[in-house]
Amino acid sequence: MTAKRALIVDDSRSARVILGRMLEGYGLQVDTAESAEQALEYLREQRPDVIFMDHLMPGMDGFQAVQALKANPHTATIPVMMYTSQEGELYLSQARALGAVGVLPKTVKQTDVSRVLYQLRLLPDRRAADSTHSLPAAQAASGASETEVVPIERSHEPGEIERAVRGAIGPALEEQTTELRRCVTHGLEALGRRMTARLEALAARLPEAPPASASAIPERPARRRWLPLAATVALAWVPALVLGALYVQALSSTSGPASADSRLGALEAQQAQILTLLAELRAELRSPAADSEPAQPAPAGLRTTIEQVPYGEAPLAGARLERLRALLAELPDFRGRLRITTYVGDFCLTGNALEGYSIAADDLPVTGCDLLGNPFDDGLTMAERQSLDFANLISTFQREVGDTLAIGVQHLGRQPRVAYPDRARAALTAGEWNRIAAQNNRVEFALEPAS
């Protein structure tokens, strides 16, 4: 059987070498090109089974190269996979609209390459080896006629299926185990700091003991100073034991290959819970000084429109999408750049990580909040912050206006536009806090005219 051939088009030598070694590990023959022009010259003589195309290259870029390939009947049917650091639903939709089959990140993993090759049918299906048995060969060996049905016995050696399953899911399980171990370690450290801070705050609020008289026994205050330390150790061990039990359970769940897929799902669910817990701890441990850090001033010449994002809604959807649609309708002749930036506000919430959080009642004291943070936004990727309607709107608009208006989307996290109040202030309510959080949980549309 002829080996499959892949072409890697990238101006970075290191990127070509990394991807090329991964593809050669699957038995593919690999050719490389340093530019789109060199790749088009190569395709006049050769016809690879797949092309991995970089986006940003000197001269012709990746999108222009894909358009040229799809316009040529000789190369139009060759599958093209974008191999780039670009990401997001908007970029993926643009790549597919031009004819690419998908996007492979530059921080590529072995599992990503394997998945792409199986999707493109450049590797044989793993199940083919288990279900392929030659009936004519079995009949010839037994001397049976063509019309006889000869029972076929499976020739699997003991443990062959188990090795195949372990080889298929081993890299994914190892990656999940490493990530889970890292999360457990960070969780223990954060919990220790959290417990220590709470005990120190509690000790600061306790009344000071009256001065001891000359006849008083000095040992009693000395023993009292050990109480916070003892309590810290005791409380720190409780979450450590819980997380340790989860970790042991996760490791034990990977031992049997029979239910490997379902157990991998359980590992991912436990990892998501731990990541949510870490986000909650980071929000509570954030200092007031960091919360009140002012946002960086916008450059001169910018016209900025600010839209608030209610808690629990995707930033680039709903009312923000309609505001953007109206803004673009006013810019048919505008030349310059539109910067779309999302920011996160920390709300006073009630609930827990398992059942979910909701906005606290307005009259609830801030000290009664279960969490000051934004676990909903913390769990979103850049692509999830954008809706499909948003990606379609941007793609359609850019096709209509061309390169006269450049549109950039970025997420800058926590940069409060309005300073949060002091959490220790008496009579501070959740309603007052959340009104400020709503102003900081926002999307900014900044128009910068071309110079």
Sine and cosine of phi, psi and omega as CSV:
sin_phi,cos_phi,sin_psi,cos_psi,sin_omega,cos_omega
0.00,0.00,0.77,-0.64,-0.02,-1.00
-0.92,0.38,0.70,-0.71,0.00,-1.00
-0.94,0.34,0.58,-0.81,0.06,-1.00
-0.95,0.31,0.44,-0.90,-0.07,-1.00
-0.83,-0.56,0.69,-0.73,0.02,-1.00
-0.84,-0.55,0.56,-0.83,0.06,-1.00
-0.90,-0.44,0.82,-0.58,0.04,-1.00
-0.96,-0.29,0.85,-0.53,-0.01,-1.00
-0.92,-0.39,0.95,-0.31,-0.06,-1.00
-0.33,-0.94,0.68,-0.73,0.03,-1.00
-0.98,0.17,-0.14,0.99,0.02,-1.00
-1.00,-0.07,0.86,-0.51,-0.01,-1.00
-0.91,0.42,-0.66,0.75,-0.02,-1.00
-0.89,0.46,-0.64,0.77,0.02,-1.00
-0.91,0.42,-0.62,0.78,0.03,-1.00
-0.91,0.41,-0.65,0.76,-0.04,-1.00
-0.92,0.39,-0.70,0.72,-0.04,-1.00
-0.88,0.47,-0.79,0.62,-0.01,-1.00
-0.92,0.39,-0.61,0.80,-0.01,-1.00
-0.88,0.47,-0.67,0.75,0.02,-1.00
-0.90,0.43,-0.62,0.79,0.04,-1.00
-0.90,0.44,-0.69,0.73,-0.01,-1.00
-0.92,0.39,-0.64,0.77,0.03,-1.00
-0.90,0.44,-0.49,0.87,0.07,-1.00
-0.90,0.44,-0.38,0.93,0.06,-1.00
-0.99,-0.12,0.18,0.98,0.07,-1.00
1.00,0.05,0.20,0.98,0.00,-1.00
-1.00,0.05,0.56,-0.83,0.16,-0.99
-1.00,0.06,0.74,-0.68,-0.16,-0.99
-0.88,-0.47,0.79,-0.61,0.18,-0.98
-0.90,-0.43,0.45,-0.90,-0.06,-1.00
-0.75,-0.66,0.42,-0.91,0.09,-1.00
-0.64,-0.77,0.62,-0.78,-0.07,-1.00
-1.00,0.04,-0.17,0.98,-0.03,-1.00
-0.46,-0.89,0.27,-0.96,0.04,-1.00
-0.92,0.40,-0.60,0.80,0.02,-1.00
-0.89,0.46,-0.68,0.73,0.03,-1.00
-0.90,0.43,-0.58,0.81,0.02,-1.00
-0.92,0.40,-0.66,0.75,0.02,-1.00
-0.91,0.42,-0.59,0.80,0.07,-1.00
-0.91,0.42,-0.66,0.75,0.03,-1.00
-0.88,0.48,-0.65,0.76,-0.09,-1.00
-0.95,0.31,-0.20,0.98,0.10,-0.99
-0.93,0.37,-0.46,0.89,-0.04,-1.00
-0.94,-0.35,-0.47,0.88,-0.11,-0.99
-0.88,-0.48,0.38,-0.93,0.05,-1.00
-0.71,-0.70,1.00,-0.05,0.02,-1.00
-0.96,0.29,0.23,-0.97,0.03,-1.00
-1.00,0.09,-0.34,0.94,0.03,-1.00
-0.39,-0.92,0.50,-0.86,0.03,-1.00
-0.83,-0.56,0.78,-0.63,0.10,-1.00
-0.97,-0.25,0.92,-0.40,-0.19,-0.98
-0.92,-0.39,0.82,-0.57,0.12,-0.99
-0.96,0.29,0.35,-0.94,-0.01,-1.00
-1.00,-0.07,-0.84,0.55,-0.08,-1.00
-1.00,-0.04,0.95,-0.32,0.01,-1.00
-0.64,-0.77,0.44,-0.90,0.09,-1.00
-0.88,0.48,0.60,-0.80,-0.03,-1.00
0.98,0.19,-0.80,-0.60,0.01,-1.00
-0.96,0.30,0.78,-0.63,0.01,-1.00
-1.00,0.06,0.02,-1.00,-0.09,-1.00
-0.89,0.45,-0.67,0.74,0.00,-1.00
-0.89,0.45,-0.66,0.75,0.03,-1.00
-0.90,0.43,-0.60,0.80,0.02,-1.00
-0.91,0.40,-0.65,0.76,0.02,-1.00
-0.89,0.45,-0.67,0.75,0.04,-1.00
-0.87,0.50,-0.67,0.75,0.01,-1.00
-0.91,0.41,-0.64,0.77,0.00,-1.00
-0.91,0.41,-0.70,0.72,-0.05,-1.00
-0.96,0.29,-0.35,0.94,0.05,-1.00
-0.99,0.16,-0.25,0.97,-0.01,-1.00
-0.99,-0.14,0.89,-0.46,-0.02,-1.00
-0.85,0.52,-0.44,0.90,-0.02,-1.00
-0.94,0.33,-0.50,0.87,-0.05,-1.00
-0.89,-0.46,0.05,1.00,-0.12,-0.99
-0.91,0.42,-0.49,0.87,-0.07,-1.00
-1.00,0.01,-0.04,1.00,0.01,-1.00
-0.97,0.23,0.83,-0.56,0.02,-1.00
-0.92,0.40,0.70,-0.71,-0.01,-1.00
-0.89,-0.47,0.81,-0.59,0.05,-1.00
-0.92,-0.39,0.86,-0.50,0.05,-1.00
-0.93,0.37,0.78,-0.62,-0.02,-1.00
-0.89,-0.46,1.00,-0.04,-0.24,-0.97
-0.45,-0.89,0.28,-0.96,0.07,-1.00
-1.00,0.09,-0.11,0.99,0.06,-1.00
-0.92,0.40,0.54,-0.84,-0.02,-1.00
-0.50,-0.86,0.12,-0.99,0.03,-1.00
0.95,-0.30,0.42,-0.91,0.00,-1.00
-0.89,0.45,-0.58,0.82,0.00,-1.00
-0.88,0.47,-0.74,0.68,0.00,-1.00
-0.91,0.42,-0.66,0.75,0.00,-1.00
-0.88,0.47,-0.68,0.73,0.01,-1.00
-0.91,0.42,-0.60,0.80,0.04,-1.00
-0.91,0.41,-0.67,0.74,0.00,-1.00
-0.89,0.45,-0.70,0.72,0.00,-1.00
-0.93,0.37,-0.56,0.83,0.03,-1.00
-0.89,0.46,-0.52,0.85,0.00,-1.00
-0.99,0.12,-0.24,0.97,0.04,-1.00
0.86,-0.51,-0.06,1.00,0.05,-1.00
-0.96,0.29,0.49,-0.87,-0.04,-1.00
-1.00,0.05,-0.28,0.96,-0.01,-1.00
0.10,-1.00,-0.14,-0.99,-0.03,-1.00
-0.77,-0.63,0.78,-0.63,0.07,-1.00
-0.93,-0.37,0.84,-0.54,-0.08,-1.00
-0.94,0.33,0.43,-0.90,0.05,-1.00
-0.91,0.42,-0.52,0.85,0.09,-1.00
-0.99,0.14,0.87,0.49,-0.18,-0.98
-0.97,0.22,0.55,-0.83,0.06,-1.00
-0.91,-0.41,0.33,-0.94,-0.01,-1.00
-0.86,0.50,-0.61,0.79,-0.02,-1.00
-0.92,0.39,-0.55,0.84,0.04,-1.00
-0.91,0.42,-0.71,0.71,0.01,-1.00
-0.89,0.45,-0.69,0.72,0.01,-1.00
-0.87,0.50,-0.70,0.71,-0.03,-1.00
-0.88,0.47,-0.68,0.73,-0.01,-1.00
-0.90,0.44,-0.69,0.72,-0.03,-1.00
-0.91,0.42,-0.60,0.80,0.05,-1.00
-0.94,0.35,-0.60,0.80,0.03,-1.00
-0.91,0.42,-0.60,0.80,0.01,-1.00
-1.00,0.08,0.05,1.00,0.01,-1.00
0.85,0.52,0.58,0.81,0.08,-1.00
-1.00,-0.06,-0.09,1.00,0.11,-0.99
-0.81,-0.58,0.55,-0.83,0.03,-1.00
-0.93,0.37,0.54,-0.84,0.04,-1.00
-0.89,0.45,0.73,-0.69,0.00,-1.00
-0.85,0.52,-0.52,0.86,-0.06,-1.00
-0.97,0.26,-0.25,0.97,-0.03,-1.00
-0.89,0.45,-0.61,0.79,-0.02,-1.00
-0.92,0.40,-0.49,0.87,-0.04,-1.00
-0.99,0.13,-0.38,0.93,-0.12,-0.99
-0.92,-0.39,0.02,1.00,-0.05,-1.00
-1.00,-0.05,0.91,-0.41,0.05,-1.00
-0.66,-0.75,0.75,-0.66,-0.10,-0.99
-1.00,0.04,0.94,-0.34,0.02,-1.00
-0.93,0.37,-0.71,0.71,0.04,-1.00
-0.87,0.50,-0.62,0.79,-0.01,-1.00
-0.91,0.42,-0.65,0.76,0.00,-1.00
-0.92,0.40,-0.61,0.79,0.01,-1.00
-0.93,0.37,-0.63,0.78,0.00,-1.00
-0.90,0.43,-0.61,0.79,-0.02,-1.00
-0.92,0.38,-0.52,0.86,-0.06,-1.00
-0.99,-0.14,-0.07,1.00,0.01,-1.00
0.97,0.25,0.29,0.96,-0.04,-1.00
-0.99,0.17,0.40,-0.92,0.06,-1.00
-0.97,0.24,0.13,-0.99,-0.05,-1.00
-0.93,0.37,-0.43,0.90,-0.06,-1.00
-1.00,0.03,-0.16,0.99,0.00,-1.00
-0.99,0.15,0.55,-0.83,0.08,-1.00
-0.98,-0.21,0.92,-0.40,-0.04,-1.00
-0.99,-0.14,0.83,-0.56,0.05,-1.00
-0.86,0.51,0.70,-0.71,-0.03,-1.00
-0.95,-0.32,0.82,-0.58,0.04,-1.00
-0.99,-0.13,0.68,-0.73,0.03,-1.00
-0.93,0.36,0.62,-0.79,-0.09,-1.00
-0.96,-0.29,0.39,0.92,0.02,-1.00
-0.91,0.41,0.73,-0.68,0.16,-0.99
-0.97,0.26,0.45,-0.89,0.02,-1.00
-0.83,0.56,0.77,-0.64,0.07,-1.00
1.00,0.07,0.04,1.00,-0.04,-1.00
-0.92,0.39,-0.70,0.71,0.00,-1.00
-0.90,0.43,-0.66,0.75,-0.01,-1.00
-0.88,0.47,-0.66,0.75,0.02,-1.00
-0.92,0.40,-0.60,0.80,0.01,-1.00
-0.91,0.42,-0.68,0.74,0.00,-1.00
-0.91,0.40,-0.71,0.71,0.02,-1.00
-0.88,0.47,-0.63,0.78,0.02,-1.00
-0.92,0.40,-0.50,0.87,-0.02,-1.00
-0.97,0.24,-0.67,0.74,-0.11,-0.99
-0.97,-0.26,-0.05,1.00,-0.05,-1.00
-0.84,0.54,-0.76,0.65,0.00,-1.00
-0.87,0.49,-0.63,0.78,0.00,-1.00
-0.92,0.40,-0.67,0.74,0.00,-1.00
-0.91,0.41,-0.62,0.78,0.02,-1.00
-0.91,0.42,-0.65,0.76,0.02,-1.00
-0.91,0.42,-0.68,0.74,0.02,-1.00
-0.91,0.42,-0.62,0.78,0.00,-1.00
-0.91,0.42,-0.67,0.74,0.03,-1.00
-0.89,0.46,-0.70,0.72,0.00,-1.00
-0.91,0.42,-0.63,0.78,0.01,-1.00
-0.91,0.41,-0.63,0.77,0.02,-1.00
-0.90,0.43,-0.63,0.77,0.03,-1.00
-0.92,0.40,-0.66,0.76,0.00,-1.00
-0.91,0.40,-0.63,0.77,0.02,-1.00
-0.89,0.46,-0.68,0.73,0.00,-1.00
-0.89,0.46,-0.73,0.69,0.02,-1.00
-0.91,0.42,-0.59,0.81,0.02,-1.00
-0.90,0.44,-0.65,0.76,0.02,-1.00
-0.90,0.43,-0.68,0.74,0.01,-1.00
-0.90,0.44,-0.69,0.73,-0.01,-1.00
-0.91,0.42,-0.64,0.77,0.01,-1.00
-0.91,0.42,-0.63,0.78,0.04,-1.00
-0.89,0.46,-0.70,0.71,0.03,-1.00
-0.91,0.42,-0.61,0.79,-0.01,-1.00
-0.91,0.42,-0.72,0.70,-0.01,-1.00
-0.90,0.44,-0.65,0.76,0.01,-1.00
-0.89,0.45,-0.69,0.72,0.00,-1.00
-0.89,0.45,-0.64,0.76,-0.01,-1.00
-0.93,0.38,-0.64,0.77,0.01,-1.00
-0.93,0.36,-0.60,0.80,0.05,-1.00
-0.91,0.41,-0.63,0.78,0.05,-1.00
-0.91,0.42,-0.64,0.77,0.04,-1.00
-0.90,0.43,-0.66,0.75,0.01,-1.00
-0.91,0.41,-0.54,0.84,0.01,-1.00
-0.94,0.35,-0.48,0.88,-0.01,-1.00
-0.99,0.12,-0.27,0.96,0.00,-1.00
-0.95,0.32,0.61,-0.79,0.03,-1.00
-0.91,0.41,0.58,-0.82,0.01,-1.00
-0.95,0.30,0.55,-0.84,0.00,-1.00
-0.95,0.32,0.59,-0.81,0.02,-1.00
-0.89,0.46,0.48,-0.88,-0.02,-1.00
-0.88,0.48,0.67,-0.74,-0.05,-1.00
-0.97,0.26,0.62,-0.79,0.07,-1.00
-0.97,0.22,0.12,-0.99,-0.04,-1.00
-0.90,0.43,-0.46,0.89,-0.04,-1.00
-1.00,-0.08,0.02,1.00,-0.04,-1.00
-0.95,0.31,0.41,-0.91,-0.01,-1.00
-1.00,0.03,0.84,-0.54,-0.11,-0.99
-0.97,0.24,-0.22,0.97,-0.11,-0.99
-0.95,0.32,-0.48,0.88,-0.10,-1.00
-0.91,0.42,-0.74,0.67,0.09,-1.00
-0.87,0.49,-0.58,0.82,0.00,-1.00
-0.89,0.46,-0.65,0.76,0.02,-1.00
-0.93,0.38,-0.56,0.83,-0.02,-1.00
-0.91,0.42,-0.51,0.86,0.00,-1.00
-0.92,0.39,-0.34,0.94,0.01,-1.00
-0.99,0.10,-0.22,0.98,-0.06,-1.00
-0.88,0.47,-0.75,0.66,0.01,-1.00
-0.86,0.52,-0.64,0.77,-0.01,-1.00
-0.90,0.43,-0.68,0.73,0.00,-1.00
-0.90,0.43,-0.66,0.75,0.01,-1.00
-0.91,0.41,-0.61,0.79,0.03,-1.00
-0.88,0.47,-0.71,0.70,0.01,-1.00
-0.89,0.46,-0.69,0.72,-0.03,-1.00
-0.90,0.43,-0.72,0.70,-0.03,-1.00
-0.94,0.35,-0.56,0.83,0.00,-1.00
-0.92,0.39,-0.50,0.86,-0.02,-1.00
-0.95,0.30,-0.46,0.89,-0.04,-1.00
-0.89,0.45,-0.84,0.54,0.04,-1.00
-0.90,0.43,-0.49,0.87,0.03,-1.00
-0.89,0.46,-0.67,0.74,0.02,-1.00
-0.91,0.40,-0.63,0.77,0.00,-1.00
-0.90,0.43,-0.76,0.66,0.01,-1.00
-0.91,0.42,-0.59,0.81,0.06,-1.00
-0.89,0.45,-0.64,0.77,0.04,-1.00
-0.90,0.44,-0.65,0.76,0.05,-1.00
-0.89,0.46,-0.65,0.76,-0.02,-1.00
-0.91,0.41,-0.69,0.73,0.02,-1.00
-0.89,0.45,-0.66,0.75,0.02,-1.00
-0.89,0.45,-0.64,0.77,0.02,-1.00
-0.91,0.42,-0.66,0.75,0.01,-1.00
-0.91,0.40,-0.66,0.75,-0.02,-1.00
-0.92,0.39,-0.46,0.89,-0.04,-1.00
-0.96,0.29,-0.22,0.97,-0.02,-1.00
-1.00,-0.05,0.00,1.00,-0.11,-0.99
-0.97,0.23,-0.50,0.87,-0.06,-1.00
-0.98,-0.19,0.83,-0.55,-0.01,-1.00
-0.98,0.22,-0.25,0.97,-0.10,-1.00
-0.89,0.46,-0.65,0.76,-0.01,-1.00
-0.88,-0.47,0.69,0.72,-0.11,-0.99
-0.91,0.41,-0.64,0.77,-0.05,-1.00
-0.90,0.43,-0.70,0.71,-0.01,-1.00
-0.92,0.39,-0.59,0.81,0.01,-1.00
-0.94,0.33,-0.54,0.84,0.09,-1.00
-0.89,0.45,-0.61,0.79,0.07,-1.00
-0.90,0.44,-0.61,0.79,0.05,-1.00
-0.90,0.43,-0.63,0.78,0.06,-1.00
-0.87,0.49,-0.67,0.74,-0.01,-1.00
-0.91,0.41,-0.62,0.79,0.03,-1.00
-0.90,0.43,-0.68,0.73,0.03,-1.00
-0.91,0.42,-0.61,0.79,0.03,-1.00
-0.90,0.43,-0.65,0.76,0.02,-1.00
-0.89,0.46,-0.64,0.77,0.03,-1.00
-0.90,0.44,-0.67,0.75,-0.01,-1.00
-0.92,0.39,-0.64,0.77,0.03,-1.00
-0.90,0.44,-0.59,0.81,0.07,-1.00
-0.90,0.43,-0.66,0.75,0.03,-1.00
-0.89,0.46,-0.66,0.75,0.01,-1.00
-0.91,0.42,-0.63,0.78,0.05,-1.00
-0.89,0.46,-0.62,0.78,0.04,-1.00
-0.91,0.42,-0.67,0.75,-0.02,-1.00
-0.92,0.40,-0.65,0.76,0.02,-1.00
-0.89,0.46,-0.61,0.80,0.01,-1.00
-0.92,0.39,-0.64,0.77,-0.03,-1.00
-0.97,0.25,-0.48,0.87,-0.03,-1.00
-1.00,0.07,-0.11,0.99,0.00,-1.00
-0.92,0.39,0.73,-0.69,-0.07,-1.00
-0.97,0.26,0.44,-0.90,0.06,-1.00
-0.87,0.50,-0.52,0.85,0.00,-1.00
-0.89,0.45,-0.62,0.78,0.01,-1.00
-0.94,0.35,-0.59,0.81,0.00,-1.00
-0.90,0.44,-0.59,0.81,-0.09,-1.00
-1.00,-0.05,0.22,0.98,0.00,-1.00
-0.92,0.40,0.83,-0.57,-0.08,-1.00
-0.95,0.31,0.47,-0.88,0.05,-1.00
-0.94,0.35,0.45,-0.89,-0.01,-1.00
-0.93,0.36,0.67,-0.74,-0.02,-1.00
-0.91,0.42,0.56,-0.83,0.00,-1.00
-0.97,0.25,0.54,-0.84,0.02,-1.00
-0.89,0.45,0.38,-0.93,0.00,-1.00
-0.91,0.42,0.57,-0.82,0.00,-1.00
1.00,-0.06,-0.14,0.99,-0.01,-1.00
-0.99,0.15,0.65,-0.76,0.18,-0.98
-0.93,-0.36,0.91,-0.42,-0.18,-0.98
-0.92,-0.39,0.72,-0.69,0.13,-0.99
-0.90,-0.44,0.76,-0.65,-0.09,-1.00
-0.91,-0.42,0.76,-0.65,0.06,-1.00
-0.83,-0.56,0.78,-0.62,0.03,-1.00
-0.97,0.23,0.51,-0.86,0.00,-1.00
-0.90,-0.43,0.92,-0.40,0.06,-1.00
-0.87,0.49,0.48,-0.87,-0.02,-1.00
-0.89,0.45,0.71,-0.71,0.04,-1.00
1.00,-0.04,0.03,1.00,0.03,-1.00
-0.94,-0.34,0.55,-0.84,0.08,-1.00
-0.91,0.41,0.71,-0.71,-0.09,-1.00
-0.86,0.51,-0.71,0.71,-0.11,-0.99
-0.98,-0.20,0.89,0.47,0.02,-1.00
-0.38,-0.92,0.06,-1.00,0.11,-0.99
0.88,0.48,-0.75,-0.67,-0.06,-1.00
-0.90,0.43,-0.55,0.84,0.02,-1.00
-0.91,0.42,-0.59,0.81,0.03,-1.00
-0.92,0.39,-0.66,0.75,0.02,-1.00
-0.91,0.41,-0.61,0.79,0.05,-1.00
-0.90,0.44,-0.64,0.77,0.04,-1.00
-0.91,0.41,-0.65,0.76,0.01,-1.00
-0.87,0.49,-0.69,0.73,0.03,-1.00
-0.92,0.40,-0.61,0.79,0.00,-1.00
-0.91,0.41,-0.67,0.74,-0.01,-1.00
-0.92,0.38,-0.51,0.86,0.02,-1.00
-0.91,0.41,-0.38,0.93,0.01,-1.00
-1.00,0.01,0.03,1.00,-0.14,-0.99
-0.86,-0.52,0.69,0.73,-0.02,-1.00
-0.92,0.38,-0.50,0.87,-0.05,-1.00
-0.92,-0.40,0.19,0.98,-0.04,-1.00
-0.96,0.26,0.68,-0.74,0.05,-1.00
-0.86,-0.51,0.81,-0.59,-0.01,-1.00
0.45,-0.89,-0.69,-0.72,-0.13,-0.99
-0.65,-0.76,0.67,-0.74,0.11,-0.99
-0.92,-0.39,0.90,-0.44,0.01,-1.00
-0.97,-0.23,0.84,-0.55,0.03,-1.00
-0.95,-0.32,0.91,-0.42,-0.11,-0.99
-0.83,-0.56,0.74,-0.68,0.05,-1.00
-0.95,-0.30,0.61,-0.79,0.01,-1.00
-0.78,-0.63,0.34,-0.94,-0.07,-1.00
-0.91,-0.40,0.71,-0.70,0.15,-0.99
-0.94,-0.34,0.56,-0.83,-0.01,-1.00
-0.99,-0.14,0.89,-0.46,-0.08,-1.00
-0.99,-0.16,0.38,-0.92,0.15,-0.99
-1.00,0.10,0.92,-0.40,-0.15,-0.99
-0.85,-0.52,0.43,-0.91,0.14,-0.99
-0.84,-0.54,0.51,-0.86,-0.02,-1.00
0.77,-0.64,-0.40,-0.92,0.03,-1.00
-0.48,-0.88,0.14,-0.99,-0.10,-0.99
-0.93,0.36,-0.45,0.89,-0.05,-1.00
-0.99,0.13,-0.70,0.71,-0.06,-1.00
-1.00,-0.04,-0.21,0.98,0.01,-1.00
0.98,-0.20,0.28,-0.96,-0.02,-1.00
-0.91,-0.41,0.41,-0.91,0.08,-1.00
-0.61,-0.79,0.32,-0.95,0.00,-1.00
-0.89,0.46,0.73,-0.69,-0.02,-1.00
-0.95,0.30,0.39,-0.92,0.06,-1.00
-0.89,0.46,0.54,-0.84,-0.10,-1.00
-0.88,0.48,-0.55,0.83,-0.08,-1.00
-1.00,0.04,0.03,1.00,0.01,-1.00
-0.96,0.27,0.75,-0.66,0.10,-1.00
-0.88,0.47,0.55,-0.83,-0.01,-1.00
-0.87,0.50,-0.53,0.85,0.02,-1.00
-0.91,0.42,-0.29,0.96,0.03,-1.00
-1.00,-0.03,0.03,1.00,0.02,-1.00
-0.94,0.33,0.66,-0.75,0.08,-1.00
-0.97,0.26,-0.43,0.90,-0.02,-1.00
-0.40,-0.92,0.72,-0.70,0.21,-0.98
-0.96,-0.29,0.99,-0.16,-0.06,-1.00
0.01,-1.00,-0.34,-0.94,-0.02,-1.00
-0.52,-0.85,0.95,0.33,-0.04,-1.00
-0.89,0.45,-0.44,0.90,0.02,-1.00
-0.89,0.45,-0.78,0.63,-0.03,-1.00
-0.95,0.32,-0.56,0.83,0.00,-1.00
-0.88,0.47,-0.46,0.89,-0.03,-1.00
-1.00,0.03,0.02,1.00,-0.04,-1.00
-1.00,-0.03,0.63,-0.78,0.20,-0.98
-1.00,0.09,0.15,-0.99,0.01,-1.00
-0.88,0.47,-0.60,0.80,0.01,-1.00
-0.93,0.37,-0.59,0.81,-0.01,-1.00
-0.95,0.30,-0.34,0.94,0.08,-1.00
-0.96,0.28,-0.23,0.97,0.00,-1.00
-0.95,-0.32,0.61,-0.79,0.09,-1.00
-1.00,-0.03,0.27,-0.96,0.04,-1.00
-0.90,0.43,-0.60,0.80,0.04,-1.00
-0.89,0.45,-0.58,0.81,0.04,-1.00
-0.90,0.44,-0.73,0.68,0.00,-1.00
-0.88,0.47,-0.66,0.75,0.01,-1.00
-0.92,0.40,-0.63,0.78,0.01,-1.00
-0.89,0.46,-0.73,0.68,-0.02,-1.00
-0.90,0.43,-0.68,0.73,-0.03,-1.00
-0.90,0.44,-0.69,0.73,0.00,-1.00
-0.91,0.42,-0.68,0.74,-0.04,-1.00
-0.91,0.42,-0.67,0.74,-0.02,-1.00
-0.93,0.36,-0.52,0.86,0.08,-1.00
-0.92,0.39,-0.53,0.85,-0.04,-1.00
-0.98,0.22,-0.65,0.76,-0.10,-1.00
-0.99,-0.13,-0.18,0.98,0.00,-1.00
0.95,0.31,-0.65,-0.76,-0.07,-1.00
-0.99,-0.13,0.27,0.96,0.02,-1.00
-0.95,0.30,-0.45,0.90,0.02,-1.00
-0.77,-0.64,0.90,-0.43,0.06,-1.00
-1.00,-0.02,0.72,-0.69,-0.03,-1.00
-0.89,-0.46,0.82,-0.57,0.04,-1.00
-0.85,-0.53,0.65,-0.76,0.00,-1.00
-0.87,-0.49,0.76,-0.64,0.01,-1.00
-0.56,-0.83,0.35,-0.94,0.04,-1.00
-0.83,-0.55,0.86,-0.50,-0.07,-1.00
-0.95,-0.31,0.14,0.99,0.15,-0.99
0.93,0.37,-0.70,-0.71,-0.13,-0.99
-1.00,-0.04,0.99,-0.17,0.14,-0.99
-0.70,-0.71,1.00,0.06,-0.12,-0.99
-0.86,0.52,0.73,-0.69,0.12,-0.99
-0.99,0.13,-0.53,0.85,0.06,-1.00
-0.85,-0.53,0.75,-0.66,-0.05,-1.00
-0.92,0.39,0.66,-0.75,0.08,-1.00
-0.96,0.27,0.50,-0.87,0.05,-1.00
-0.95,0.31,0.27,-0.96,0.03,-1.00
-0.92,0.39,0.83,-0.56,-0.05,-1.00
-0.90,0.44,-0.45,0.89,-0.05,-1.00
-0.99,0.12,-0.02,1.00,-0.03,-1.00
-0.93,0.37,0.70,-0.72,-0.03,-1.00
-0.92,0.40,0.57,-0.82,0.08,-1.00
0.91,0.42,0.32,0.95,0.07,-1.00
-0.97,0.24,0.82,-0.57,-0.08,-1.00
-0.97,-0.24,0.29,-0.96,0.03,-1.00
-0.90,0.43,-0.59,0.81,0.01,-1.00
-0.88,0.48,-0.68,0.73,0.02,-1.00
-0.91,0.41,-0.67,0.75,0.01,-1.00
-0.90,0.43,-0.71,0.70,-0.09,-1.00
-0.94,0.33,-0.44,0.90,0.09,-1.00
-0.90,0.43,-0.58,0.81,0.07,-1.00
-0.96,0.26,-0.64,0.77,0.03,-1.00
-0.87,0.49,-0.59,0.81,0.01,-1.00
-0.90,0.43,-0.56,0.83,0.04,-1.00
-0.95,0.30,-0.48,0.88,0.00,-1.00
-1.00,0.07,-0.39,0.92,0.06,-1.00
-1.00,0.06,1.00,-0.06,-0.29,-0.96
-0.53,-0.85,0.20,-0.98,0.14,-0.99
-0.81,-0.58,0.75,-0.66,0.01,-1.00
-0.91,-0.41,0.78,-0.63,0.09,-1.00
-0.96,-0.28,0.93,-0.36,-0.07,-1.00
-0.92,-0.40,0.86,-0.51,0.03,-1.00
-0.99,-0.14,0.83,-0.56,0.00,-1.00
-0.86,-0.50,0.96,-0.29,-0.03,-1.00
-0.88,0.47,0.48,-0.88,0.05,-1.00
-0.93,0.36,0.65,-0.76,-0.02,-1.00
-0.97,0.24,0.00,0.00,0.00,0.00
